[in-house]
Amino acid sequence: MKIDLRRESIHEGNLILVNAVCPLKKEPEETKLCSVLGDHNIEMIKEAAEKLKELTEYVKIGKNIVGVSGFRSLREQQQIYQESLAENGEEFTRKYVALPNHSEHQSGLAIDVAKRQKEIDFICPEFPYKGIFGKFRKYAADFGFVERYPKEKEKITGIGAEPWHFRYVGTPHAKLMYERNMVLEEYIQWIKQYDMVRNPLVIIDGKNQVSISYVRAENYREITVPEKSAVDISGNNIDGFLVTIKSV
């Protein structure tokens, strides 16, 4: 089976890198967003929303965990950034609030969650490492989510530790990142060693054999994948694609 890859598609997919040096190029269409955690004001793209629902049902969060912020439009991110500058100052804002068009929230792939309590800080909500919150974190990778800004990775991500911020990257990528203690910046670079033809990364995920590889972007490129397989292709928002092939 042949699949066409076009360079402009590197800015789309679950594994796009959005940070201070990699701006978001395209926000999701409104029709592709779904509300999450029973809050119509908090949305994610459909696939991420469905997996978050599965995760919360598996962990049985009850009313203990609430959503704080999901998808944000450019206007919303600009407003949040300016309000934080005014209220918290530049140092705090640069540490915890991404610049407009450099926020994962604009991709529809990120969710901030919090411990349910009377007052919740919108920028830095409380989300402990113990109890039901620790359980949520423990099983997040099984459903495609990673804690995006962990401690001791601040110099790599450019964002202060945010135990409340989770990013959907899909499986098995979330598991690989969790097992290898990698943030998305590291993972995208690490996968580049696995060429699709010469030496793809082959793992067993549940009952399926999975092949993961990097394909460098060109103006136009055609790749060949097995007929009987499930294929997921995501741009990295930099220079190429991560191709995930699952046997079926």
Legacy VTK file of the C-alpha trace (Angstrom):
# vtk DataFile Version 3.0
C-alpha trace
ASCII
DATASET POLYDATA
POINTS 248 float
0.000 0.000 0.000
1.403 3.368 -1.030
0.915 6.586 0.953
1.714 10.095 -0.194
3.551 12.424 2.167
3.603 16.134 1.472
5.892 18.543 3.272
3.090 20.787 4.543
1.698 17.851 6.534
4.646 17.936 8.972
2.583 20.440 10.975
-0.238 17.966 11.641
-0.647 14.929 13.910
-0.522 13.766 17.515
3.267 14.057 17.767
3.808 17.614 16.620
6.288 19.477 18.795
4.995 22.836 19.990
7.382 24.875 22.101
9.269 28.164 22.198
11.133 27.448 18.959
8.451 25.409 17.152
5.264 27.449 16.726
1.923 25.883 15.978
1.094 26.348 12.314
-2.526 25.262 12.295
-5.241 25.111 14.941
-7.796 22.275 14.804
-11.141 22.931 13.191
-13.974 23.556 15.629
-15.873 20.536 14.300
-13.011 18.263 15.384
-13.177 19.334 19.042
-15.125 17.534 21.782
-15.851 18.508 25.377
-14.049 16.558 28.104
-14.521 15.736 31.789
-18.168 16.720 31.616
-17.323 20.379 31.070
-18.630 21.936 27.853
-16.117 24.765 28.217
-13.118 22.431 28.034
-12.378 20.712 24.735
-9.792 18.506 23.044
-9.583 16.967 19.597
-11.855 13.945 19.288
-9.240 11.166 19.546
-7.629 12.725 22.627
-11.044 13.359 24.196
-12.070 9.729 23.730
-8.830 8.429 25.247
-9.098 10.820 28.179
-12.589 9.484 28.849
-11.237 5.919 28.798
-8.428 6.891 31.179
-10.693 8.615 33.688
-13.149 5.720 33.642
-10.340 3.199 34.161
-8.882 5.166 37.078
-12.384 5.876 38.427
-11.674 9.494 39.250
-15.233 10.214 40.370
-15.490 13.892 41.263
-11.921 14.115 42.544
-10.326 15.391 39.322
-11.595 18.287 37.227
-10.485 19.907 34.007
-8.986 23.390 34.128
-8.036 24.159 30.546
-8.077 22.321 27.242
-8.089 23.816 23.758
-7.419 27.548 23.584
-7.744 29.776 20.558
-4.994 32.225 19.684
-7.074 35.043 21.152
-7.531 33.159 24.435
-3.821 32.403 24.689
-2.965 36.043 24.039
-5.386 37.142 26.748
-4.046 34.617 29.286
-0.460 35.645 28.559
-1.154 39.366 28.910
-3.204 38.922 32.086
-0.460 36.808 33.660
2.139 39.444 32.782
0.023 42.064 34.525
-0.799 39.935 37.576
2.276 37.743 38.028
5.133 39.495 36.263
7.413 38.499 33.404
9.550 35.883 35.205
6.553 33.834 36.384
4.743 34.170 33.072
7.692 33.033 30.970
8.082 30.030 33.272
4.472 28.814 33.230
2.656 30.422 30.288
3.647 29.727 26.684
3.774 32.561 24.192
0.789 32.788 21.840
1.168 30.308 18.941
3.709 28.400 21.032
1.198 26.801 23.392
0.228 23.132 23.205
-3.268 24.152 24.265
-3.830 25.681 20.838
-3.299 22.226 19.283
-6.232 20.660 21.124
-3.877 17.922 22.347
-3.234 19.242 25.869
-5.272 19.255 29.072
-4.657 20.845 32.465
-6.271 18.923 35.311
-6.649 19.667 38.994
-7.668 18.349 42.361
-11.282 19.371 42.927
-11.436 22.032 45.607
-13.196 25.314 46.302
-10.545 27.505 44.709
-8.407 26.371 41.765
-5.485 28.363 40.401
-5.955 28.591 36.613
-2.224 28.904 35.824
-0.804 26.526 38.461
-3.564 24.193 39.668
-2.860 21.648 42.364
-2.415 18.090 41.115
-0.615 15.910 43.724
1.503 12.853 43.052
-0.339 10.651 45.573
-3.759 9.058 45.788
-6.129 9.125 42.840
-3.939 11.771 41.196
-0.928 9.488 41.292
-3.045 6.685 39.866
-4.148 8.941 37.005
-0.510 9.750 36.294
0.533 6.080 36.567
-1.889 4.880 33.888
-1.871 7.961 31.655
0.684 6.490 29.233
-1.468 3.389 28.670
-4.039 5.689 27.098
-1.596 7.844 25.150
-0.953 10.707 27.598
2.309 11.990 29.059
3.076 14.470 31.802
4.514 17.013 29.415
6.624 19.209 31.714
8.176 17.049 34.453
10.724 18.112 37.032
14.381 18.190 35.968
13.442 18.638 32.295
12.894 22.401 32.424
16.036 23.206 30.438
14.838 20.920 27.635
11.177 21.926 27.510
11.705 25.602 28.333
8.733 25.414 30.730
8.721 25.071 34.509
7.551 21.782 36.026
3.789 21.442 35.537
2.442 18.269 37.184
-1.055 19.272 36.050
-0.354 19.484 32.293
-0.866 16.342 30.199
-0.339 15.975 26.484
-1.853 13.389 24.172
0.740 11.739 21.886
-0.964 8.373 21.375
0.237 4.832 21.934
2.757 3.299 21.987
4.648 6.611 21.980
3.469 7.649 25.435
4.655 4.335 26.886
8.058 4.633 25.248
8.466 8.178 26.530
7.411 7.142 30.032
9.670 4.084 30.143
12.697 6.005 28.878
12.001 9.151 30.909
11.882 11.258 27.751
10.009 14.446 27.057
8.675 15.053 23.561
11.727 17.057 22.470
13.987 14.108 23.341
11.666 11.493 21.879
11.383 13.164 18.490
15.162 13.420 18.253
15.662 9.825 19.432
13.298 8.378 16.818
15.347 9.957 14.027
17.866 7.121 14.270
15.216 4.644 13.096
15.001 4.735 9.317
11.822 3.253 7.865
13.588 0.997 5.362
16.915 0.153 6.978
16.277 -0.087 10.717
12.798 0.748 12.052
12.179 0.455 15.769
10.162 -2.741 16.266
8.370 -3.371 19.554
5.524 -5.492 20.895
2.576 -3.471 22.156
0.034 -5.800 23.693
-0.669 -8.436 21.018
0.552 -6.294 18.151
3.946 -5.868 16.578
4.594 -2.189 16.032
7.139 -0.534 13.781
8.080 3.105 14.413
10.329 5.118 12.147
11.290 8.577 10.972
10.838 9.806 7.419
12.468 13.065 6.439
10.162 15.562 4.752
10.566 16.427 1.109
8.332 18.478 -1.172
6.662 15.191 -2.063
7.409 11.633 -1.010
5.716 8.287 -1.425
6.154 5.497 1.126
5.092 1.869 0.999
3.523 0.097 3.989
2.166 -3.455 4.411
-1.360 -3.980 3.109
-2.677 -5.583 6.290
-1.629 -3.005 8.849
-2.906 0.018 10.751
-0.848 3.062 9.866
-0.585 6.322 11.775
1.506 9.165 10.406
2.265 12.322 12.335
4.416 15.253 11.435
6.927 16.406 14.037
6.383 20.109 13.209
10.083 20.419 12.363
11.439 18.421 9.463
9.672 15.114 8.989
7.233 12.407 9.971
6.921 9.651 12.544
5.383 6.602 10.902
3.757 4.027 13.175
2.701 0.711 11.651
0.724 -1.820 13.706
0.148 -5.363 12.567
-3.520 -6.374 12.473
LINES 1 249
248 0 1 2 3 4 5 6 7 8 9 10 11 12 13 14 15 16 17 18 19 20 21 22 23 24 25 26 27 28 29 30 31 32 33 34 35 36 37 38 39 40 41 42 43 44 45 46 47 48 49 50 51 52 53 54 55 56 57 58 59 60 61 62 63 64 65 66 67 68 69 70 71 72 73 74 75 76 77 78 79 80 81 82 83 84 85 86 87 88 89 90 91 92 93 94 95 96 97 98 99 100 101 102 103 104 105 106 107 108 109 110 111 112 113 114 115 116 117 118 119 120 121 122 123 124 125 126 127 128 129 130 131 132 133 134 135 136 137 138 139 140 141 142 143 144 145 146 147 148 149 150 151 152 153 154 155 156 157 158 159 160 161 162 163 164 165 166 167 168 169 170 171 172 173 174 175 176 177 178 179 180 181 182 183 184 185 186 187 188 189 190 191 192 193 194 195 196 197 198 199 200 201 202 203 204 205 206 207 208 209 210 211 212 213 214 215 216 217 218 219 220 221 222 223 224 225 226 227 228 229 230 231 232 233 234 235 236 237 238 239 240 241 242 243 244 245 246 247
